[in-house]
Amino acid sequence: MPTVSKPSFRARTWESHGAAKSAWEVSFFVIDGQKRRRVLRSGFATKRAAEAAFRDYSKEVMDGDFDKTPTVAAPTLKEFTERYLVEGTAGKQPRSIEIDRLAFHWFMQYVPGDTPLDEVAPHQIDAYVARRLQDKPRIKNGRKTVSESTVRRELMCIRRLFNVAVRWKLIQTNPSDGTVKPNPPEGDVVFLEIEEQRALLAACGEMDAASGSSLGADSRHNSAQDTPYLRPLVALALYTGLRASEMFHLSWSDVDFERNRLTVRNTTHFRTKTRKNRMLELHPALLRELESWKRWYEVEIARARARTNDPALHLQLRRKAQERLSILLRCEPRSDRLIFPSFKSVAPDTGEALPMDNIKKGFSRAVREAGIRRRVGLHTLRHTFAVTLARAGVPLTKVSKALGHGSLRTTQIYLRFTPDEGADVTSRLPDLGAASSPT
């Protein structure tokens, strides 16, 4: 005769649209020749309701009138996605969780969120992929439909969702198994030629000189308009190929001026994309740029102090100089401070400057000043670094390591820029005979 083990009750909590939700579930084992784990999860509002459901099920087992698979309604697609975003994302960075959330949002535009999880069919996922590829993009980027890369990324999020549901024994199989992933064509790598790199750096320098050092001088000031940081930041991107997040979270202790080394490391507040530390050799030109960035602070702090204590200045000007001095002292280079701190945002608990997070406006102006007419973003400088190394004959394995790629497959987009790619191929074909002379 089958028996039922002692039950275990658990209260689940999750957040839905900003509101906290909770429900009870009960788990136990049914022993009938073999030991099977069962979970009753029907959104029981109280523990007493879960206990009552367990008693009813136990009675069916003892009477021999039961289905070995509990007839408990599976959670809906919407309910499970909300639970997954709380309980199934351990170790994920917040940005990755938001990508998952957005993918599920678009998926439920085609598969209703009130569909029971075990009733989502493979044909619905195939239809979602086909129809999603015909959607208009949410952001105007010159495309008429959503790209294959976007749909492929969303489908990967959906597959992980159903894989977790299978592992948690909520469904038997993953309905997305067998769905063909969109295969995006290899696109052009946007990068800057050597002369364009020089022009961009020069434009950053000219903008710094023309900015008038208005930092903190006006309460209405937008920090993106004052760009003393732009030249060292662009130089760092061109000479190291770091991701924007990696540059913004670098501290002065990560730079070894004696050994000419830069370390990209994981910290309490930041994780690299691959969660691995890496070390890069610093180019002498980049060292000079970083040293100049340090000296900029020394000069500006001395200037602000002089203006603060200058009795010949109007009181209002001295107050503005004092405000500027406090900002500079908060961001002054120190081993435990960021190389590129925000001039406006501070951490509420420590009062230290937060990482810089938006330089689009200043960077776009520099690109225009450099005479570059195509779309160029900060990530373009990362591509530029990789292409420049590949053209110089640096092995792709070393390029991959410098970029911090988790797989060499990611770096293969730069393979066509290596000097020997495609060389000495067609010349090995035999001569099939000279063309006849035209009459």
BATI-728081 format. One record per residue (C-alpha): residue number from 1; x, y, z. Coordinates in nm, 4 decimals. Layout:
<nodes>
{node NUM {X Y Z}}
...
</nodes>
This chain:
<nodes>
{node 1 {0.0000 0.0000 0.0000}}
{node 2 {0.1372 0.3429 -0.0877}}
{node 3 {0.2342 0.5749 0.1944}}
{node 4 {0.2964 0.9465 0.2246}}
{node 5 {0.5921 1.1034 0.4038}}
{node 6 {0.5729 1.3881 0.6515}}
{node 7 {0.4973 1.7126 0.4641}}
{node 8 {0.7122 2.0219 0.4438}}
{node 9 {0.5444 2.3627 0.4138}}
{node 10 {0.7011 2.6735 0.2650}}
{node 11 {0.5789 3.0277 0.2106}}
{node 12 {0.6881 3.1721 -0.1243}}
{node 13 {0.7117 3.5458 -0.1779}}
{node 14 {0.7664 3.7415 -0.4970}}
{node 15 {0.7038 4.0833 -0.6448}}
{node 16 {0.4605 4.1573 -0.9269}}
{node 17 {0.4268 4.5070 -1.0751}}
{node 18 {0.5702 4.6604 -0.7599}}
{node 19 {0.3354 4.4681 -0.5275}}
{node 20 {0.4528 4.1941 -0.2903}}
{node 21 {0.2733 3.8589 -0.3300}}
{node 22 {0.2921 3.5369 -0.1297}}
{node 23 {0.1553 3.1817 -0.1368}}
{node 24 {0.2071 2.8532 0.0486}}
{node 25 {0.3176 2.5236 -0.1003}}
{node 26 {0.3569 2.1766 0.0473}}
{node 27 {0.6116 1.9131 -0.0581}}
{node 28 {0.6288 1.5448 0.0415}}
{node 29 {0.7202 1.1995 -0.0895}}
{node 30 {0.4855 0.9259 -0.2107}}
{node 31 {0.6355 0.5812 -0.1521}}
{node 32 {0.4862 0.3147 -0.3772}}
{node 33 {0.7633 0.0773 -0.4795}}
{node 34 {0.9720 0.3864 -0.5494}}
{node 35 {1.0052 0.7220 -0.3797}}
{node 36 {0.8526 1.0135 -0.5710}}
{node 37 {0.8662 1.3751 -0.4608}}
{node 38 {0.5435 1.5694 -0.4990}}
{node 39 {0.4707 1.9389 -0.4599}}
{node 40 {0.1240 2.0871 -0.4209}}
{node 41 {0.1450 2.4443 -0.5438}}
{node 42 {-0.1902 2.6078 -0.6140}}
{node 43 {-0.1411 2.9496 -0.4632}}
{node 44 {-0.2661 2.8549 -0.1150}}
{node 45 {-0.3271 3.1817 0.0664}}
{node 46 {-0.2656 3.0339 0.4135}}
{node 47 {-0.0752 2.7454 0.5654}}
{node 48 {-0.4063 2.6007 0.6874}}
{node 49 {-0.5304 2.5793 0.3260}}
{node 50 {-0.2107 2.3980 0.2262}}
{node 51 {-0.2531 2.1565 0.5188}}
{node 52 {-0.6112 2.0833 0.4118}}
{node 53 {-0.5014 2.0112 0.0554}}
{node 54 {-0.2321 1.7748 0.1854}}
{node 55 {-0.4841 1.5872 0.4041}}
{node 56 {-0.7170 1.5409 0.1074}}
{node 57 {-0.4356 1.4102 -0.1095}}
{node 58 {-0.3106 1.1787 0.1685}}
{node 59 {-0.6581 1.0298 0.2047}}
{node 60 {-0.6683 0.9531 -0.1685}}
{node 61 {-0.3302 0.7805 -0.1405}}
{node 62 {-0.4346 0.5700 0.1594}}
{node 63 {-0.7625 0.4744 -0.0121}}
{node 64 {-0.5695 0.3685 -0.3211}}
{node 65 {-0.7773 0.6064 -0.5327}}
{node 66 {-0.5211 0.8560 -0.6567}}
{node 67 {-0.3295 0.9575 -0.9613}}
{node 68 {0.0454 0.9195 -0.9125}}
{node 69 {0.0829 1.2658 -1.0587}}
{node 70 {-0.1079 1.5130 -0.8396}}
{node 71 {-0.3897 1.6802 -1.0241}}
{node 72 {-0.2753 2.0278 -0.9265}}
{node 73 {-0.3077 2.3093 -1.1730}}
{node 74 {0.0281 2.4225 -1.3087}}
{node 75 {0.1143 2.7890 -1.2583}}
{node 76 {0.0329 3.0217 -1.5423}}
{node 77 {0.3065 3.1513 -1.7693}}
{node 78 {0.2874 3.4947 -1.6057}}
{node 79 {0.3009 3.3518 -1.2528}}
{node 80 {0.6031 3.1394 -1.3325}}
{node 81 {0.7960 3.4182 -1.5050}}
{node 82 {0.7452 3.6349 -1.1942}}
{node 83 {0.8670 3.3520 -0.9723}}
{node 84 {1.1612 3.2796 -1.2029}}
{node 85 {1.2776 3.6431 -1.1970}}
{node 86 {1.3019 3.6172 -0.8167}}
{node 87 {1.4042 3.2572 -0.7468}}
{node 88 {1.5698 3.1442 -1.0701}}
{node 89 {1.8175 3.4247 -1.1344}}
{node 90 {2.0772 3.3630 -0.8632}}
{node 91 {2.4173 3.4978 -0.9661}}
{node 92 {2.2803 3.7064 -1.2525}}
{node 93 {2.3614 4.0733 -1.2810}}
{node 94 {2.0709 4.3209 -1.2661}}
{node 95 {2.1088 4.4071 -1.6351}}
{node 96 {2.0749 4.0385 -1.7317}}
{node 97 {1.7613 4.0075 -1.5205}}
{node 98 {1.6134 4.3107 -1.6966}}
{node 99 {1.6938 4.1511 -2.0346}}
{node 100 {1.5045 3.8399 -1.9203}}
{node 101 {1.2128 4.0504 -1.8016}}
{node 102 {1.1888 4.2319 -2.1352}}
{node 103 {1.2105 3.9033 -2.3316}}
{node 104 {0.9226 3.7560 -2.1287}}
{node 105 {0.7212 4.0747 -2.1851}}
{node 106 {0.7473 4.0389 -2.5628}}
{node 107 {0.6856 3.6629 -2.5473}}
{node 108 {0.3574 3.7173 -2.3617}}
{node 109 {0.2410 3.9527 -2.6366}}
{node 110 {0.1952 3.6342 -2.8457}}
{node 111 {0.1374 3.3657 -2.5795}}
{node 112 {-0.1130 3.4957 -2.3194}}
{node 113 {0.0237 3.5187 -1.9680}}
{node 114 {-0.2760 3.3296 -1.8251}}
{node 115 {-0.1855 3.0183 -2.0277}}
{node 116 {-0.1020 2.7278 -1.7907}}
{node 117 {0.2696 2.6577 -1.8103}}
{node 118 {0.2169 2.2940 -1.9116}}
{node 119 {-0.0106 2.3982 -2.1993}}
{node 120 {0.2421 2.6168 -2.3824}}
{node 121 {0.2899 2.4298 -2.7102}}
{node 122 {0.5919 2.4173 -2.9430}}
{node 123 {0.3874 2.5617 -3.2309}}
{node 124 {0.3165 2.8718 -3.0202}}
{node 125 {0.6883 2.9352 -2.9740}}
{node 126 {0.7557 2.8799 -3.3451}}
{node 127 {0.4764 3.1280 -3.4238}}
{node 128 {0.6203 3.3774 -3.1747}}
{node 129 {0.9601 3.3685 -3.3486}}
{node 130 {0.8058 3.4094 -3.6946}}
{node 131 {0.5790 3.6977 -3.5937}}
{node 132 {0.8381 3.8711 -3.3763}}
{node 133 {1.0718 3.8915 -3.6767}}
{node 134 {0.8023 4.0956 -3.8519}}
{node 135 {0.7580 4.3459 -3.5673}}
{node 136 {0.8705 4.7057 -3.5964}}
{node 137 {1.1613 4.7861 -3.3625}}
{node 138 {1.0797 4.9792 -3.0457}}
{node 139 {1.3808 5.2077 -3.0966}}
{node 140 {1.4248 5.3761 -3.4348}}
{node 141 {1.7617 5.2520 -3.5576}}
{node 142 {1.7092 5.2459 -3.9325}}
{node 143 {1.5640 4.8928 -3.9334}}
{node 144 {1.2105 4.8209 -4.0526}}
{node 145 {1.1739 4.5031 -3.8451}}
{node 146 {1.3195 4.3578 -3.5245}}
{node 147 {1.6636 4.2097 -3.5911}}
{node 148 {1.7442 3.8391 -3.5917}}
{node 149 {1.9950 3.8990 -3.3109}}
{node 150 {1.7233 4.0452 -3.0862}}
{node 151 {1.4814 3.7562 -3.1444}}
{node 152 {1.7616 3.5017 -3.1010}}
{node 153 {1.8547 3.6580 -2.7648}}
{node 154 {1.4898 3.6600 -2.6516}}
{node 155 {1.4483 3.2953 -2.7523}}
{node 156 {1.7529 3.2000 -2.5432}}
{node 157 {1.5930 3.3675 -2.2400}}
{node 158 {1.2688 3.1763 -2.3017}}
{node 159 {1.4541 2.8454 -2.3338}}
{node 160 {1.6272 2.9032 -2.0007}}
{node 161 {1.2888 2.9819 -1.8447}}
{node 162 {1.1380 2.6494 -1.9552}}
{node 163 {1.4554 2.4571 -1.8695}}
{node 164 {1.4180 2.5759 -1.5113}}
{node 165 {1.0512 2.4740 -1.5157}}
{node 166 {1.1556 2.1234 -1.6263}}
{node 167 {1.4244 2.1071 -1.3564}}
{node 168 {1.1704 2.2160 -1.0941}}
{node 169 {0.9409 1.9390 -1.2233}}
{node 170 {0.6597 2.1777 -1.3124}}
{node 171 {0.6496 2.0501 -1.6718}}
{node 172 {0.7771 1.7359 -1.8390}}
{node 173 {0.9481 1.8780 -2.1483}}
{node 174 {1.0715 2.2106 -2.2774}}
{node 175 {0.8309 2.3289 -2.5502}}
{node 176 {1.1043 2.5435 -2.7079}}
{node 177 {1.3209 2.2396 -2.7871}}
{node 178 {1.3475 2.2137 -3.1630}}
{node 179 {1.2539 2.5756 -3.2328}}
{node 180 {1.4957 2.7054 -3.4944}}
{node 181 {1.6966 3.0012 -3.3672}}
{node 182 {1.7196 3.2950 -3.6073}}
{node 183 {2.0649 3.3102 -3.7622}}
{node 184 {2.1695 3.6752 -3.7955}}
{node 185 {2.3993 3.7596 -4.0876}}
{node 186 {2.7480 3.8767 -4.0072}}
{node 187 {2.7353 4.2536 -3.9990}}
{node 188 {2.9991 4.5130 -4.0648}}
{node 189 {3.2332 4.5968 -3.7787}}
{node 190 {3.2287 4.9741 -3.7287}}
{node 191 {3.5742 5.1021 -3.6359}}
{node 192 {3.7956 5.4074 -3.6783}}
{node 193 {4.0994 5.4289 -3.9014}}
{node 194 {4.4271 5.5540 -3.7520}}
{node 195 {4.3782 5.9092 -3.8826}}
{node 196 {4.0242 5.9173 -3.7435}}
{node 197 {4.1528 5.8049 -3.4038}}
{node 198 {4.4045 6.0891 -3.4027}}
{node 199 {4.1377 6.3385 -3.5104}}
{node 200 {3.9028 6.2207 -3.2339}}
{node 201 {4.1681 6.2575 -2.9651}}
{node 202 {4.2588 6.6022 -3.0961}}
{node 203 {3.8912 6.7052 -3.0913}}
{node 204 {3.8620 6.5908 -2.7289}}
{node 205 {4.1637 6.8047 -2.6391}}
{node 206 {4.0234 7.1100 -2.8166}}
{node 207 {3.6898 7.0693 -2.6427}}
{node 208 {3.8628 7.0495 -2.3039}}
{node 209 {4.0384 7.3781 -2.3703}}
{node 210 {3.7162 7.5406 -2.4882}}
{node 211 {3.4998 7.4137 -2.2031}}
{node 212 {3.5982 7.7020 -1.9782}}
{node 213 {3.6244 7.4749 -1.6728}}
{node 214 {3.2671 7.5563 -1.5723}}
{node 215 {3.2417 7.2529 -1.3449}}
{node 216 {3.0081 7.3262 -1.0587}}
{node 217 {2.9915 7.6959 -1.1422}}
{node 218 {2.6203 7.6916 -1.2171}}
{node 219 {2.3452 7.4923 -1.0472}}
{node 220 {2.1827 7.4428 -1.3884}}
{node 221 {2.5042 7.3024 -1.5349}}
{node 222 {2.4927 6.9684 -1.7152}}
{node 223 {2.8146 6.7772 -1.6474}}
{node 224 {2.8080 6.6280 -1.9984}}
{node 225 {2.8848 6.9775 -2.1327}}
{node 226 {3.2105 7.0049 -1.9363}}
{node 227 {3.4430 6.7389 -2.0732}}
{node 228 {3.7900 6.7492 -1.9172}}
{node 229 {3.7609 6.3725 -1.8686}}
{node 230 {3.6816 6.3010 -2.2336}}
{node 231 {4.0358 6.2880 -2.3732}}
{node 232 {4.1774 6.0458 -2.1093}}
{node 233 {3.8625 5.8334 -2.1341}}
{node 234 {3.8786 5.8082 -2.5146}}
{node 235 {4.2528 5.7376 -2.4957}}
{node 236 {4.1874 5.4590 -2.2445}}
{node 237 {3.9272 5.3035 -2.4760}}
{node 238 {4.1526 5.3233 -2.7826}}
{node 239 {4.4596 5.1804 -2.6071}}
{node 240 {4.2894 4.9064 -2.4013}}
{node 241 {3.9557 4.8201 -2.5668}}
{node 242 {3.7797 4.8112 -2.2292}}
{node 243 {3.4041 4.7974 -2.2083}}
{node 244 {3.2388 5.1208 -2.0944}}
{node 245 {3.1327 4.9677 -1.7618}}
{node 246 {3.4882 4.8466 -1.7011}}
{node 247 {3.6329 5.1937 -1.7639}}
{node 248 {3.3792 5.3675 -1.5423}}
{node 249 {3.4551 5.1296 -1.2516}}
{node 250 {3.8358 5.1488 -1.2722}}
{node 251 {4.0071 5.2901 -0.9662}}
{node 252 {4.3535 5.4440 -0.9442}}
{node 253 {4.4785 5.1375 -0.7546}}
{node 254 {4.4148 4.9330 -1.0717}}
{node 255 {4.6864 5.1277 -1.2565}}
{node 256 {5.0490 5.0316 -1.1880}}
{node 257 {5.2506 5.3255 -1.3222}}
{node 258 {5.5835 5.1581 -1.2324}}
{node 259 {5.5195 4.8304 -1.4176}}
{node 260 {5.3003 4.9824 -1.6906}}
{node 261 {5.0092 4.7526 -1.6120}}
{node 262 {4.6344 4.7858 -1.5793}}
{node 263 {4.4191 4.5336 -1.3925}}
{node 264 {4.0496 4.4900 -1.4658}}
{node 265 {3.9120 4.3244 -1.1565}}
{node 266 {3.5873 4.2199 -0.9912}}
{node 267 {3.4930 4.4217 -0.6842}}
{node 268 {3.2129 4.4362 -0.4313}}
{node 269 {3.0177 4.6806 -0.6483}}
{node 270 {3.1175 4.5611 -0.9951}}
{node 271 {3.1483 4.2326 -1.1845}}
{node 272 {3.3176 4.1963 -1.5207}}
{node 273 {3.1090 4.0380 -1.7944}}
{node 274 {3.2951 3.7044 -1.7725}}
{node 275 {3.3541 3.7463 -1.3955}}
{node 276 {3.7266 3.7029 -1.4551}}
{node 277 {4.0078 3.9447 -1.3743}}
{node 278 {4.2542 4.0308 -1.6486}}
{node 279 {4.5726 4.2319 -1.6832}}
{node 280 {4.6752 4.4578 -1.9710}}
{node 281 {5.0032 4.6217 -2.0622}}
{node 282 {4.9754 4.9997 -2.0740}}
{node 283 {5.0980 5.1883 -2.3796}}
{node 284 {5.3384 5.4759 -2.2933}}
{node 285 {5.1032 5.7232 -2.4630}}
{node 286 {4.8164 5.6094 -2.2381}}
{node 287 {5.0348 5.6488 -1.9304}}
{node 288 {5.1011 6.0079 -2.0321}}
{node 289 {4.7281 6.0705 -2.0745}}
{node 290 {4.6491 5.9320 -1.7279}}
{node 291 {4.9301 6.1331 -1.5695}}
{node 292 {4.7952 6.4462 -1.7398}}
{node 293 {4.4503 6.3641 -1.6011}}
{node 294 {4.6012 6.3525 -1.2528}}
{node 295 {4.7763 6.6835 -1.3052}}
{node 296 {4.4486 6.8396 -1.4236}}
{node 297 {4.3082 6.7866 -1.0758}}
{node 298 {4.6164 6.9438 -0.9118}}
{node 299 {4.5949 7.2543 -1.1311}}
{node 300 {4.2170 7.2953 -1.0936}}
{node 301 {4.2201 7.2415 -0.7176}}
{node 302 {4.4945 7.5027 -0.6766}}
{node 303 {4.3011 7.7436 -0.8992}}
{node 304 {3.9746 7.6901 -0.7098}}
{node 305 {4.1488 7.7417 -0.3744}}
{node 306 {4.3047 8.0653 -0.4984}}
{node 307 {3.9689 8.1979 -0.6176}}
{node 308 {3.7998 8.0949 -0.2932}}
{node 309 {4.0483 8.3020 -0.0900}}
{node 310 {4.0725 8.5949 -0.3307}}
{node 311 {3.9193 8.9007 -0.1554}}
{node 312 {3.9148 9.0915 -0.4838}}
{node 313 {3.6458 8.8572 -0.6189}}
{node 314 {3.2769 8.9139 -0.5635}}
{node 315 {3.1279 8.7025 -0.2838}}
{node 316 {2.9074 8.5099 -0.5267}}
{node 317 {3.2102 8.4149 -0.7385}}
{node 318 {3.3965 8.2995 -0.4292}}
{node 319 {3.1005 8.0829 -0.3293}}
{node 320 {3.0953 7.9249 -0.6736}}
{node 321 {3.4682 7.8614 -0.6470}}
{node 322 {3.4090 7.6978 -0.3071}}
{node 323 {3.1416 7.4750 -0.4616}}
{node 324 {3.3784 7.3770 -0.7394}}
{node 325 {3.6568 7.3063 -0.4896}}
{node 326 {3.4353 7.0702 -0.2881}}
{node 327 {3.3488 6.8735 -0.6045}}
{node 328 {3.7135 6.8494 -0.7085}}
{node 329 {3.8258 6.7369 -0.3622}}
{node 330 {3.5541 6.4689 -0.3637}}
{node 331 {3.6875 6.3346 -0.6958}}
{node 332 {4.0600 6.4015 -0.6376}}
{node 333 {4.2782 6.1046 -0.7470}}
{node 334 {4.3392 5.8612 -0.4632}}
{node 335 {4.4146 5.4886 -0.4693}}
{node 336 {4.0669 5.3946 -0.3472}}
{node 337 {3.8838 5.6325 -0.5815}}
{node 338 {3.7529 5.6008 -0.9339}}
{node 339 {3.9556 5.7264 -1.2284}}
{node 340 {3.6390 5.8609 -1.3895}}
{node 341 {3.4004 5.9659 -1.1116}}
{node 342 {3.0741 6.1492 -1.1585}}
{node 343 {3.0989 6.5213 -1.0859}}
{node 344 {2.7328 6.5273 -0.9775}}
{node 345 {2.6282 6.1966 -0.8179}}
{node 346 {2.7472 6.0712 -0.4796}}
{node 347 {2.6823 5.7552 -0.2813}}
{node 348 {2.4314 5.8339 -0.0032}}
{node 349 {2.6078 5.6111 0.2507}}
{node 350 {2.9731 5.7136 0.1981}}
{node 351 {2.9526 6.0524 0.0266}}
{node 352 {3.2041 5.9301 -0.2343}}
{node 353 {3.1512 6.0031 -0.6029}}
{node 354 {2.9625 5.7393 -0.7997}}
{node 355 {3.0934 5.6100 -1.1355}}
{node 356 {3.0427 5.8279 -1.4403}}
{node 357 {2.7541 5.6837 -1.6390}}
{node 358 {2.6663 5.9019 -1.9374}}
{node 359 {2.9040 6.0792 -2.1736}}
{node 360 {2.6960 6.0477 -2.4917}}
{node 361 {2.6414 6.4184 -2.5422}}
{node 362 {3.0060 6.5189 -2.5010}}
{node 363 {3.1306 6.2199 -2.6989}}
{node 364 {2.8927 6.2918 -2.9892}}
{node 365 {3.0176 6.6503 -3.0050}}
{node 366 {3.3774 6.5271 -3.0164}}
{node 367 {3.2924 6.2887 -3.3022}}
{node 368 {3.1407 6.5765 -3.5001}}
{node 369 {3.4399 6.8001 -3.4244}}
{node 370 {3.6678 6.5232 -3.5569}}
{node 371 {3.4827 6.5268 -3.8903}}
{node 372 {3.3503 6.1704 -3.8504}}
{node 373 {3.0113 6.1517 -4.0229}}
{node 374 {2.8987 5.7933 -3.9532}}
{node 375 {2.7372 5.6590 -3.6340}}
{node 376 {3.0079 5.6117 -3.3717}}
{node 377 {2.9552 5.5197 -3.0069}}
{node 378 {3.1879 5.4469 -2.7193}}
{node 379 {3.1726 5.0735 -2.7993}}
{node 380 {3.3088 5.1566 -3.1468}}
{node 381 {3.6417 5.2305 -2.9778}}
{node 382 {3.6483 4.8736 -2.8458}}
{node 383 {3.6048 4.7442 -3.2014}}
{node 384 {3.8740 4.9879 -3.3137}}
{node 385 {4.1192 4.8480 -3.0583}}
{node 386 {4.0546 4.4902 -3.1756}}
{node 387 {4.0760 4.5710 -3.5485}}
{node 388 {4.3993 4.7673 -3.5002}}
{node 389 {4.5581 4.4708 -3.3200}}
{node 390 {4.4342 4.2206 -3.5809}}
{node 391 {4.5729 4.4323 -3.8659}}
{node 392 {4.9061 4.4499 -3.6846}}
{node 393 {4.9266 4.0696 -3.6911}}
{node 394 {4.8566 4.0070 -3.3217}}
{node 395 {4.7290 3.6467 -3.2833}}
{node 396 {4.3545 3.6235 -3.2351}}
{node 397 {4.4005 3.4339 -2.9073}}
{node 398 {4.5849 3.7338 -2.7609}}
{node 399 {4.3251 3.9759 -2.8943}}
{node 400 {4.0535 3.7649 -2.7297}}
{node 401 {4.2378 3.7661 -2.3975}}
{node 402 {4.2922 4.1435 -2.4113}}
{node 403 {3.9211 4.2019 -2.4829}}
{node 404 {3.8155 3.9728 -2.1995}}
{node 405 {3.6046 3.7469 -2.4215}}
{node 406 {3.4753 3.4273 -2.2662}}
{node 407 {3.5109 3.2367 -2.5935}}
{node 408 {3.7330 3.2650 -2.8990}}
{node 409 {3.4202 3.2372 -3.1136}}
{node 410 {3.3241 3.5884 -3.0035}}
{node 411 {3.6566 3.7229 -3.1285}}
{node 412 {3.6283 3.5578 -3.4696}}
{node 413 {3.4432 3.8589 -3.6112}}
{node 414 {3.7871 4.0238 -3.6329}}
{node 415 {3.9432 3.7308 -3.8179}}
{node 416 {3.8946 3.8917 -4.1582}}
{node 417 {4.1156 4.1841 -4.0546}}
{node 418 {4.4247 3.9687 -3.9991}}
{node 419 {4.6928 4.0220 -4.2678}}
{node 420 {4.7025 3.6619 -4.3923}}
{node 421 {4.3254 3.6097 -4.4102}}
{node 422 {4.2379 3.5205 -4.7697}}
{node 423 {4.5962 3.5660 -4.8905}}
{node 424 {4.7653 3.3117 -5.1179}}
{node 425 {4.4404 3.1325 -5.1983}}
{node 426 {4.3214 3.2210 -5.5474}}
{node 427 {4.6815 3.2399 -5.6718}}
{node 428 {4.7069 2.8622 -5.6262}}
{node 429 {4.4399 2.7967 -5.8885}}
{node 430 {4.5650 2.6679 -6.2264}}
{node 431 {4.5704 2.8876 -6.5371}}
{node 432 {4.2735 2.7767 -6.7462}}
{node 433 {4.4001 2.9401 -7.0608}}
{node 434 {4.4355 3.2953 -7.1908}}
{node 435 {4.1284 3.4832 -7.3029}}
{node 436 {4.0874 3.5096 -7.6770}}
{node 437 {4.1693 3.8463 -7.8277}}
{node 438 {3.8649 4.0498 -7.9343}}
{node 439 {3.8241 4.0855 -8.3069}}
</nodes>
